[in-house]
Amino acid sequence: MDYIESICAKAKKASEKLAALSGEKKNAMLKAIADSLLKNRDVILAANAVDIKNFPKDKNSAFLDRLILDDKRINAIADGVKEIIKLDDPVGKTTAVWTVKNGLQINKVRAPLGVIAVIYEARPNVTVDAAALCLKSGNACILRGGKEAVNTNNALHSIMKNALNGNTYDGEVIQFIDKTERIYAGELLKMNKYIDVVIPRGGEALKNFVLENAKMPVIASSGGVCHIYVEKTADLKMASDIIFNAKTQRPGVCNAAETLLVDAEIAEAFLPACLKRLSEAGVEIRGCKKTREIFKDAIIAEDFDTEYEALILAVKVVNNYTEAIEHINAHNTKHSDAVVTNDENVKRIFAQQIDAAAVYINASTRFTDGFEFGFGAEMAISTQKLHARGPIGLDALTSEKYVVYGNGQIR
C-alpha cells in the first residue's frame, strides 16, 4: 500500500471509533492537545524558525506574516482549542422529531462526515484549528500543508499525535502528509474510497486545483475581494474608522477590505481626510477619475478584481446604493462586504441583495472569522452555498441522518 493510501486507510479506520466517543472523551483529547502545545512551545518555535529562514525572498510578505509564530500566536492557537472544548458537541444532537401515521418515530440526528482532508498553504494555525474542529465534530482528518510551513506543521502534528497517544487516545485520528510535492496532493484527491470531503484553504490556484481534481465533495472558498460602501447618510467618523480597521489591521488576510465605494454626494466631504489617514499609515490609494480629482496622491485604479493582500486600496465614487450594489456583486468573491449607513431602507436592501457569505451593516469585514463568530476556530471561510457558507464551524462539519424507531412496523 503506497504512502498516501496508507495514511487515508489509517484515518478511515480511526474515524469509525472516533464517531462513537462521547463529548467528554473528545474534550479530554482536546485538552491534552492544548496543554501539550503550550508545554512544547520551544519545539514549535524552533521548527518555525527553520521555515522562516527558508521562506522564499520573492514571495508576498503577507504569506510570511501568516507563517510566523511567536509566544502570543501559540497562546492564541491553544486558546482556540480551549474555546472549542467549551462548545456544544454537535454529534448526536437531534434537530427534528416527528411521528408518521404508522407510528414510526423519525429522528433527524447530526452525525460526523467521516474523514475530512484539508489542503492549505502557509498557515500553521490551520494545522491545529482543523485537527481540533474535526476531532470535536467526530471526524478524522488528513492534513496537507504547504511547503513553506512544512517544519512547523510537522512539529505541530507530532505534538498533537503524541499528546493523544500519551493519554491512551488514538493519535491516528489526526493524519499529516509531510511530502509537499503537488503529485501527493493529486493522489490524495483520488482517495474517495476513504475521504468523505476535502476542504482547500488558500488562494484561487489551490482552490481551482482541488475543484478540478477531487473525486470527493469539496467545500471551497474563494479569496477575499471585500468591499466597504459608505452611503450618503453614514456617520463619517464611523466610516473612516471601519475602513481604516478593515484595510490596515491585517492587510494580508482574506477578510481585509480591498475596495472602498463612496456616494458621490459625500465624496468631497469624506474622502480627503479618510484617504489621508490611510495614506499616512502606508496604504497606496488607487482610484477612479473622481477619486483622483479629490485626492491628488491617488494613482489610477487599473481594475477592481484584485485581492491585493497588501496595503493597497481601490477607491470608486458611485452615484447611489443601487450602483454600489451592482458594482459589489460584479466584482466581489462572495466573501464579506459591508455598508456604512444610517438609512434603514439601505440596510435592508444591502443585506438582501449583496451576494456574499457575510454582509456587514456598520461594522468591519475583519470579523468574518470562526473565533469572532463564536465557533472557537474555523476550518475555512466557505464562499459556496452548499453544504456550508461563511466560517466553517462544528455544525458545518457534520451531516444529518435519520434514526427511525418502530415497534414492528412493516410495509
FENUR-V900192 format. One line per field, one symbol per residue. ss: DSSP state (H for helix, E for strand, L for the rest). psi: psi as a letter, one per 30 degrees, with the letter a starting at -180 (. if undefined). burial: I if it has 24 or more other C-alpha atoms within 12 Angstrom, else O. A space follows every 10 residues. Layout:
ss = ???
psi = ???
burial = ???
//
This chain:
ss = LLHHHHHHHH HHHHHHHHLL LLHHHHHHHH HHHHHHHHHL HHHHHHHHHH HHHHLLLLLL HHHHHHHLLL HHHHHHHHHH HHHHHHLLLL LLLEEEEEEL LLLLEEEEEE EELLEEEEEE LLLHHHHHHH HHHHHHLLLE EEEELLHHHH HHHHHHHHHH HHHHHLLLLL HHHEEELLLL LHHHHHHHLL LLLLLLEEEE ELLHHHHHHH HHHLLLEEEL LLLLLEEEEE LLLLLHHHHH HHHHHHHHLL LLLLLLEEEE EEEHHHHHHH HHHHHHHHHH LLLEEEELHH HHHHLLLLEE LLLLLLLLLL LEEEEEEELL HHHHHHHHHH HLLLLEEEEE LLLHHHHHHH HHHLLLLEEE ELLLHHHLLL LLLLLLLLLL EELLLLLLLE ELLLHHHEEE EEEEELLLLL L
psi = kleeeeeeee eeeeeeeeff kleeeeeeee eeeeeeeefg eeeeeeeeee eeefkkfglk feeeefekka eeeeeeeeee eeeeeflkkf kfkkfkklkl fgfkjkkjkk lleckkkkkl bijefeeeee eeeeeeggkl ljkjllffge eeeeeeeeee eeeeefgglj fffjkkjgkf kfeeeeeeff hffekekkjk jaleeeeeee effkflkkjl klliiklkkj lfgljeeeee eeeeefefei fglfgkkfkk kkkefgefee eeeeeeeeef ggkkkkllee efeejffklk jflggkjehl ikkkkkklea feeeeeeeff flggdkklkj lgjeeeeeee eefkilekkk jhlkfffjke effgfealea jkglfkflka kjaeefglak lkjkkahgkl .
burial = OOOIIOIIII IIIIIIIIIO IOIOIIIIII IIIIIIIIOI IOIIIOIIII IIOOIOOOOO OIIIIIIIII OOIIOOIIII IIIIIOIIII IIIOOOOOOO OOOOOOOOOI IIIIIIIIII IIIIIIIIII IIIIIIIIII IIIIIIIIII IIIIIIIIII IIIIOOOOII IIIIIIIIII OOOIIIIIII IIOIIIIIII IIIIOIIOII IOIIOIIIII IIIIIIIIII IIIIOIOIII IIIIIIIIII IIIIIIIIII IIIIOIIOOI IIOIIOIIIO OOIIIIIIOI IIOIIOOIII IOOIOIIIII IIIIIIIIOI IOOIIOIIIO IIIIIIIIII IOOOOIIOOI IOIIIIIIII IIIIIIIIII IOOOIIIIII IIIIOOOIII IIIIIIIIIO OOOOOOOOOO O
//
